[in-house]
Amino acid sequence: MYLHLGNDNLVRKRDVIGVFDLDVSSQSHLTRAFLRAAEQSGGVLDASGGELPKSFVVCAALETGQRVCLSQLNASTLLRRSEGTGFE
């Protein structure tokens, strides 16, 4: 099963480790350091389509090498989608 992150970007549900609200979680210096390190290593997939990202999804290592996916969708929307069955 897949989770649609927006702008035709999908990840397998079994690869999802966590879904986080970017505004809330980025207040921590540890989260900012994690996101900075992922960006510097090329491990970020920007699925926001040029919009301001509202959430990020941490995944197990994907085939593309990305581990963090930025999305313009709210974390609550992504969580609701992840609870569904099949392709959402």
C-alpha positions in Angstrom: 0.0 0.0 0.0 1.1 3.6 -0.7 0.8 7.0 0.9 0.3 9.9 -1.4 2.4 12.9 -0.3 1.1 15.3 -2.9 2.2 16.2 -6.4 2.3 12.6 -7.7 4.8 11.5 -5.0 4.2 8.2 -3.3 5.9 6.2 -0.6 5.2 2.7 0.6 3.3 2.7 3.9 5.7 0.1 5.3 8.6 2.5 4.7 7.1 5.3 6.8 8.7 5.8 10.2 6.9 9.0 11.2 4.9 11.9 10.0 5.7 15.3 11.6 4.2 18.8 11.6 7.0 21.1 10.3 6.0 24.2 12.3 5.8 22.3 15.7 8.8 20.0 15.4 11.2 22.5 13.8 11.2 24.4 17.0 13.7 21.9 18.4 17.3 22.4 17.6 17.7 18.6 17.3 15.0 18.4 14.6 16.6 21.3 12.7 20.0 19.6 12.8 18.4 16.4 11.6 16.7 18.1 8.7 19.9 20.1 7.8 22.0 16.9 7.8 19.4 15.1 5.6 19.4 18.0 3.2 23.2 18.2 3.0 23.5 14.5 2.3 20.9 14.7 -0.5 18.3 12.7 1.5 15.4 15.1 1.1 12.6 14.7 -1.4 10.6 17.9 -1.8 7.1 16.8 -2.6 5.6 20.2 -1.8 5.6 21.3 -5.5 7.1 24.7 -4.8 4.6 25.5 -2.0 5.6 26.1 1.6 6.0 22.6 3.2 3.7 22.0 6.2 4.9 18.5 7.2 7.7 16.0 6.7 7.7 12.2 6.6 10.7 10.2 7.8 11.1 7.0 5.8 13.3 4.0 5.8 15.9 4.3 3.0 14.0 4.5 -0.2 15.3 3.3 -3.6 16.0 6.9 -4.5 18.1 7.3 -1.4 15.8 9.9 0.2 14.9 9.5 3.8 12.9 12.7 4.4 10.0 13.8 2.3 8.6 17.3 2.6 4.9 17.7 1.8 2.6 20.7 1.4 -0.2 18.6 3.1 -0.9 18.9 6.9 0.5 16.1 9.1 -3.1 15.3 10.1 -4.1 14.8 6.5 -1.2 12.5 5.9 -2.0 10.5 9.0 -5.6 10.1 7.9 -4.5 8.9 4.5 -2.1 6.4 6.1 -4.9 4.9 8.1 -6.8 4.0 4.9 -6.4 0.9 2.9 -5.1 0.7 -0.6 -4.1 3.7 -2.7 -5.4 6.9 -1.2 
